[in-house]
Amino acid sequence: MAIMNPYNYSKPKTFIATEPLKAVKPIENSRANPKNDKMDQYLENRIISAKPEELTLMLYEGLVKFIKKAQINLDTKNIEQVNYNVMRAQAIVDELRNTLNMEIPLSESMDSMYEYLSYKLVMANVDKNPLTFDEALIVAEDFRETWKEAFGLK
């Protein structure tokens, strides 16, 4: 049975780094670093050469990464970085929602789950409650693992 990809990749992407997004950098990484330039180029090449399903997986991986970073920063009481990482996670959820192809019935269910995840991220950021971050992380990890399994990705 073939899995139908519920995303519409022909829409413009709002998450791919643009000049305004590059201007917002984490505080500790604000200095220029040639190593970061090489990493940015590697990531850009990886994105350009990726299949649509791999792009979605990259978004899920980024979502999980930013939630975990927010949790780490919450533990160290770095509230500014908690906010920064939650906002990055929310931007990924917004991108996933914006690219859903609503002509596919599965997309309506996914949109509702993304709305729930977005709500959890907002509440986690407002309340700074570790349990709410855990709930959001579980949902994000479930999305990632289901996607990997559905499309046979690593």
Long-range contacts (C-beta under 8 A, 24 or more apart in sequence): 3-150, 3-151, 4-104, 4-106, 5-52, 5-53, 5-56, 5-101, 5-151, 6-100, 6-101, 6-104, 6-106, 6-107, 6-110, 7-52, 7-56, 7-96, 7-99, 7-100, 7-101, 8-99, 8-100, 8-101, 9-52, 9-55, 9-99, 11-98, 11-99, 13-95, 13-99, 14-91, 14-94, 14-95, 14-98, 15-59, 15-91, 15-92, 15-94, 15-95, 16-47, 24-84, 26-81, 26-84, 27-80, 27-81, 27-84, 28-81, 53-147, 53-151, 53-153, 54-153, 56-96, 56-147, 57-144, 57-147, 57-148, 57-151, 57-153, 59-92, 59-95, 59-96, 60-140, 60-143, 60-144, 60-147, 61-144, 62-88, 62-89, 62-92, 63-89, 63-92, 63-93, 63-96, 63-140, 63-143, 63-144, 64-137, 64-140, 64-141, 64-144, 66-92, 67-121, 67-133, 67-136, 67-137, 67-140, 68-137, 70-124, 70-125, 70-133, 71-130, 71-133, 71-134, 71-137, 74-128, 74-130, 74-133, 75-130, 79-128, 82-125, 82-128, 83-125, 86-121, 86-124, 86-125, 87-125, 89-121, 89-136, 89-140, 90-118, 90-121, 90-122, 93-117, 93-118, 93-121, 94-118, 113-139, 113-143, 117-143
